[in-house]
């Protein structure tokens, strides 16, 4: 759902109801306080839609078949939202295509115009709930097992094979055999990306289910953005500056039309869908950097299309559903077509050349680095590197003339958002930023306990979670890797609860670092190995000495000499020392 900042729009800002009067700058608008009537200047980042009581279901909880129906319907309804009138013949044709009456389509379209999110189109259950399971739970579980084991295979068994196998298994387990209709009903619900991936392989599944673009073209801002990762060509230090953490990873998003850096995420973690999701969040929402440095990064907005690489770090249910929920087309670059990623790769190259100016740079390659001690020269912490990159992006890259555009990216952005009279037309603003973040933040499933929700060695709690205490069902806990001070949980009634940290690592004030560098870990591993060898030698020696002592004490067996030729006690030495237990184990594995 987006919020257009047009004159007359009524919305909220910091708990106050305001009415938009017009733009004041790229980052602020003029507005009237509806309570006092005074004209005020409001930061765009503070504006939200007026709160509502209704909420659509979370995208990740909607069944696959229903979700694909909603995606197709949203694709047809979106172009109609900008039209005041739609002919009856168009409605009849669209209703027939989606298997509903014209009156049903009109009601659905009215709801979608108020809240143009894909989840708004989920059918409201009436009478028997959609997907109601009337089978014995054991039989239902048996059918699902048969589908996974006997249908989702590269040998591509037919559907009837699954029906026969499920009925046969039920009879052998003395359960009521399911009908053919019951098996096929559940099987058809599973047909989609996952089934084609298992039966056809990755290439065929991508050809069928994922979009492929024939070329890059973007005439307006936010029409197309590209996202990719790179390891930064610089070493960074821990917060206490005593340990070299290594090279951080930088995830960036570029707006193809204006060449602006629309979003950026920097961390020590390797590329993942979490980094991509947080980069999208940073790109779409007004930048938090503007709070401490007003106007430094005025770019924001929901893109129409995101083009990414084919790596596994760009593929996840959270990322797919988040983009589909907000009608963002997520596309993958065709295999073996590097020119499709030219814009983002040139941007990354430019940013890394800038990073070569930092102490601790690794340069582009070993030959260029020579004998330069990158680790010894490192000076910046991870937070300092983030701030440094922000300044270089916003006050260097954005301000310099771009060779392809022939003007600086910040000017291209500003001009593209200006009308014929020179007035600024701000991009539509995400009306409820917290809900948008929830669609992209990573999550873990946890139980709500009396001690709180445990996540990453920390505990979180809010009194609004009390009704969920006696439930054995795990809940999705959304978290922000950049800020462990709180997590988010959606209750069964749709209420989103923000649970602050109450204990554990995230609540502590200790400065002790919990991560280990490779050298320290290697030293600890060596000590463990020496300990195993020492204890194995002790056990082997003790076992040999005990065996010899007991053998010498048997009746009729001559005792071993108690002293040497010079009268001194003789040492009890075994004839030969058998290999230790550790040596035997290693030999067996070898």
N, C-alpha and C positions, 0 to 999 in steps of 0.2 A: 504494500500500500504506500503510495506517495502523496505528498502534500504540496500542492502548487502555491507558491508564494505570490499570488496575484492580489491586487488591491481589493479589499473587501473580505478576504478570507479570514475567518474566525478560527483561532487556534489558541494554544497555551504556551506559556514561557515562564519557567520557574514558579509554577503554581498560580500564575495570573492569567486571566482570559484577555486576549488581545485581538485587535482587528488590524490586518496588514494595510498600511497606507501606500507603501512603495519602497523600492530599493534605496538604500543609503550608500552602500558600497558593495564590493564582492562578498563581504563577510557579514554585513549588517543590513537591517531593514528598519524603516520608520513604521511605527505602529501606535495605535491608540489603546490605552489601558481602559478596558470596558467598565471597570469598577470606578475609576476616578475621572475618566474622560481626558486625561492628560496625554499629550503626544510624547512618545519615548523612542529611544533607539535600542534595538534588541539584536543581539548576536544570533545569526542563523543557527549556530550550533545549539542554542537554548530552546529552539522552537519545536513543539511537538503537536500532534493532533489532540483534540479534546478527548478525554478518556471515555470509553464506551463500556457497557456491561456485557456485551456479547463477545465471544471469541471463537475463532475457527479452530478445529483440532490441529495439533502439531503435525507438521508435514511428515516427520519420520515415523509416525504411528499409523498412517493410512495404508491399507492393504494395497499390494502392487497393482492388481487389476483396476481397482477403483481410482488409484492415483493416475494411471495412464489414461483412463476415461476423462478425468478432470483436466489433464494436460492438453489433450486434444480439444476439449471444449473451450478451454481458456485461449487456445491459439485462434479459434474462430471468433470468440467474443471480443477479444482485445481490440481489433480494428473498428468494432461497432461502438466502442465507448466514446470515441471522439465525434460521433455522428448524432445529430439531434433527432433525426427520423430514420426509421428503417421500414422498408416496404413489407407488406404482408407476404408477398411471394418469397422474399428473402428469408423471412422468419419460418415459413412453411418448409422451405428447402433445408434450412439449418436444423429445424426440429426433426425432420425425417432422417437426416444424416446421423443424429445422435439418439434416435429412438425415443423421442418424447413428444408430447403435444405442444402446440403453439403456446397455450396458456402456461404450461410448465416452463417453457423456454423464456417467456416474458418475465416470470417470477425470478428465475435464475439469473437472467441478464440484469434485472434491477438490483439484486444483491451484489452481483459482480461489479456493477458500476460504482456502488458505494465502497466496496473493498476489493480492488482488482488483484486479489491473490488467488493462486490456484486452489488452495485449501478451502476457499469460500464456496467452491462448486461441489464439495463433497455432499453426497445425498444424505438428507436427514432421514433417519430410520423411522419408519412407521409400520405398525402391525408387527409381523415377525421380523426381528432384526436381521439386517443383511449379513449373510454368512453364519446364521444361527446353526450351531452344530447339534444335531439331534442323535448322533451316533454315540455308541458306547465310547468313552474316552480311550479305552485300550484299542478299539477298532480304528478310531481316528488316527491314533499314533502309529498303528500298523500300516495304514494307507500312506501316511507321510514317509514312513521308512521305505516302503516299496517304491515310492516315487523317486526318492533320492538315490536308492541303490540300483533300481532296475530301469529307470528312465533317463536320468541325467548321466549318461555314459557316452563315450565317443563311438560306441558301436551303434548308437541311435536305435534302440528297440522301439517297436510301435506301441501305441497306447494300449492296445488290447493285451499286449504282453504284461503290462503293469496290472491290468484288471485281473487277469488269470492268476498272476503271482500273489496279489493281495488276497484274493478269495482262497487260494490254496493255503497260504500261511494262516489265515483265520481258522480254517477247518482243522489244521494240524494243532493249533493252539486251543482248540475247543471253544472258539469264539464264534458268534454269529457272522457268517460271511457277508461282506458289504455288497450292495447292489452295484451293477455296472455304472449306473448313473451317479452314485455317490463317489465312486473312484474317479470317474472322468470329471466330475465337478471340481474336485480338489486338484486334479492334475491340471486342468485348464487354468486354474488360478495361478499356478506356478510357471506357466509358459511366459517367457520374457527374456530379458538380458541374461539372467543366471542360467536358465535352462539351455539357451543357445550357446553360452560360453562353455558349458559342460559337454554338450553334444557336438557342437560344430568347431569349437576352438576359438581362440581370441580374435584372430583375423576376421573370420566369417561373422562373428558376433558383432564386432565393431562396424563392419560394413552394413549390417542390417539395422543396428540400433543407435549408432552414433553418427552425428552430422559430419559431413565432409564439405569443406568449402573449396571453391574453385579458384579463389584468388582473394587478395586483400584490397578492400576499398572502404574508405571512411571519409565522408564529407563533413560530418558534424561531430562535435565532441560527444563522447559516450556512445557513439555508434559501435565502436570496436575497441577493446583493450586487449593487450597481451600480457601474460604473466609468466615469469620464469625465475629460476634460482641460480645463484653462483656463490662459490666460496670467495670471500673477500681476500684480496692480495695483501693482507697485513695480519700480523700477530697481535692479539690483545691479552691483557693481564686480568687476573682476578681482582676483586674489589680491594684486597689488602696489598695488591701489587707484588706479591711474592711468588706467584705461580703464573706461568704462561699457559693460558687456556687453549691457544691454537688460533686457527682461522675461523672467524664467524661466517655464518651463511646469510646471504642477503636475498630476500624475495622481493621483486619489484613488479609493479604494474604500470604500463605505459599506455596513454591514450593515443591511438594511431593518428587521429586527425590533427591534433595540436602538438604531439610529441611531449606532452607534459607527463611528469611522473605522478600518476594518480594515487598510488599507494606504495607502501614499503614496510617490510617486516624484517627485523634482524635478530638472530639468536644464535646460540652455539649448537642447537639441535640440527641434525641433518634434514634434508628436504622431506616434507610430509604434507599430507592434506591439511594438517593443522596450520602450517605456515601459509598455505594457499588461502585458507578460509580467513585467517587473520589479516592477510594482505587485502583480500576483498573487502572485509569490514573497514579497514583503514581507507580504502579507495572510495567507498560509497558514502560513508558518513563524514560530516565536517571534521576537520583534523583537530585532535586534542592539542597539537603544537600551537595552535592559534591562541589558546588560553594564556600561555606564558609569553608568547611573542605574537601579538595581534597582527593578522594579515599576512603572516609569513608563508602560509600554504593555503591559498583560497580555493584550490581545486577539490571538488567532491561531486557525487552524483551516481545514480544507478545506471550501469551500462546496459546496452541492449544485447551485446554479445561479448563473450570472453573466449579468447583463443589461447590454448595451452599446449604444452608438449605432450607426448604419448607416455611419459613415465608413470609408474604406479603411484607416485606421490600426488598425482592429479586425479585419482580415481577413488571415490569413496561415496557411500550412501549419503553422508552428511552434506558433502559438497554438491552432489547431484540434486538432492531434494531441496537444498537451500536455494540453488539457482532456479529450479523449476518453480518453487514456491513464489518467487518474485519475478517470474517471466524473464529471467536472464538466460539467454542461450549459451550453453557451455559446449564449446567445440574443441576438437583435438586436431592438431596439425597432421596432415597426411604423412605417412611414413616415407622416409627418404626424400623429403622436400624441404631442405633447410632454408630456402628463400622465404618460406611462409613465416619464419621467425626472425626475419631480418631486422625489424624495428627494435624488438626487445634485445636482440643480441648486440646490436650497435650501441644501444643505451648502456647495457652492462659493460661493454668494452670501454665506453667513455667514463663511466663511474669508476672502474678499476684503474684507469690511467690516472684519475684524480687521486685515488687511494695510494698510488705509488709515491706520493709526496710525503706520506706519513712515516715517522720512525717505526721500524719494525716491519717494513714492507717486505714481501716475498718476491716482488717483481713478477714478470709474466712467466719466467722460466728459470731453470737452474743456471743456464749460461749467462743470462742477463744479471742474475743475482751475484754470481762470482763468489767471492769470499765474504760477502756482507753477512754479518751475524744478525739474522732477522729476530731471533728470540732474545738475544742479548740487547738489541736496540729497542725492543717493544716498550712503549710508554703509556698507551691508552688502555683504560678499562673498557668493558663492553658497553656500558652506559655512555661513556665519553665518545666512543666510536659512533654510537647511534646519533648523538647530538651533532657530532662532526659531519656525518653524512647528511643529516637534515639541513644543516647550513649550506653544504656544498650543492645539494639538489636545489634548494629554494633560492639561494642567493648567489649561485654561480651558474649552474646548468640552465635553470629557468630564465635567467636574465641575459644569456648570451645568444647571439644570432645563430639559428639553426641552419645548417647548410641546405637542407631540403626545403624548409619553409621560407627561408630568406628573411626571417624575423624571429625574435626570441619566443620560446614556447609560452611564456606568461602573457605576452601580447597577443599571440594567436588564440589563447584561451579567452582572454578578455574580449577581443573583437568578435569571436564566434558567438559570444553570449550577449552581444549588443544588437539592438534593432536598428532600423533605418535612421531613427532620430538620435541614435547614440545612447539610448537608455539601456541599462543592464537588465537582462532577463535571466534571473538565477535559475539553475536547474531545479527540477522538482526535488523536494526534500523528503527523506524517509520520515513518515509521520510518527512512527513509534520505534525509535532506534534500539531500545532494549529488546523488543521482539525480533527485530532484524538480526541483532547480534546472536540471539538464541538459536536462530536457524543456521548459523555458521560455526558457533563455538563447539569444540569437541566435548564429548561426554563419556562418562563411565556409569555403569549400573551399580547401585549400592542399595543396601537396606537402611531404613530409617530406624535407628535404635535409640534407647533412652539416653545413651551417652553422646548422641549426635550422629552425623554422617561422617564416616571416616574416608578420607581421600588424600593420597600422597602424604601419609604420616601426619595429617592434620585432622582436626575435628571441627564440624560446622553445625550450627543450630539456629533455629528461629522458632518462636512459639507457634507460628502458623503451621508448622509441620506436626504438631501434636496429634491431630486426627489420623495420621498415618503410622502411628507408633505400633499398633497391634497387627499390622499387615505383614504377611510373609512375602509380598510381591516386591521385587526390586524396582527402583525408580531410576530414571535417567538424571544424572547429576551433571549439569553443564558447568564448565570451569574455563577460566582464562589463564593460560600458562604464564602470561606476563604479570598477573596480579592475583596472588593466592589468598587475598583477604576475604573473599566471599565466593560462594557457589550459588547456582540457581536450580530450583526444583519446581516442576509443574505438577500441582496436585490433580487428582482425578476430576475435580470440578472445574479445571481450567485455570485456576489461580496460579500465577507465577510467584514463587516465594524466593526472596533473596536471603540466603543464610550466611551470616558473617562467621568468621573463624572464631572459635572459642578455646582452642588448645592445640598443642602439637607444634610441629616445625614452623608452620606459617604464623603462629601466634607468638613464638619465642623471640627473644631479643639477643640470643647468643650469636656471636660473630664467627663461630666455629664452622668451617667449611666442611660439607659432607661429601664433596666429590674428591676423587683421587687422581693424580696425574699418573702417567704410564710408568715413570721411574719408581715412584713410591709403591705402586701396585706390584711391580716386578720384584722389589725388595721383599714385600710381604709374602709373595708367592714362593720366593727362594727360602725364606725362613720356614714356611710350612713344609716344603719339600725336605729340608734338612731335619725337621722334626720327625717326619715319617721315617726317614732313614735311620735316625738315632733310636727311635722306639722299636723299629723292626730289628735292629742289631741287638738291643737289650733283650727282646723276647727270644731271639735265636740263641744267644749266648746262655740265657737262663734255661732254655729248654735242653740244650746240649749238656750243660753242667748237671742239671737234675737227672737226666738219663744216665750219665756216667756215675753219679753218686749212688743212685739206686742199684746200678749193676754191680758195683763194688761191694755193696752190703748184702748180696745174696749168699746163702749158706753154701760152703764148699768152694767158694770163689776166692782166690788169694786177694788179699787186700793190696791196694796200691801203696807204694812206699810212702812213708810219712815224712821222710827227710832225705836230703840229697847225700852224696858221698861225703860232704864236709859237715854233715850233721844239721844242716839248715833245712827247714820245711820245704818240701818239693811243691812247686806250683802245679795246680791242676789244669793241665792244658789238653784240650781235646785234640785228637789226632788230626782232624781237619775241620775247618769251619764251613758249614754248608751255606749256600747263598741265602741272602735275606729274603723275606716275604715280598718286599717291594721289587727286588730284582726278578724273582720268579714271575710276578704279575706282569711286569713290563715285557719279559721275554715271551709270555703267552700272547699278549696283545700284538707284539711285533710279528 
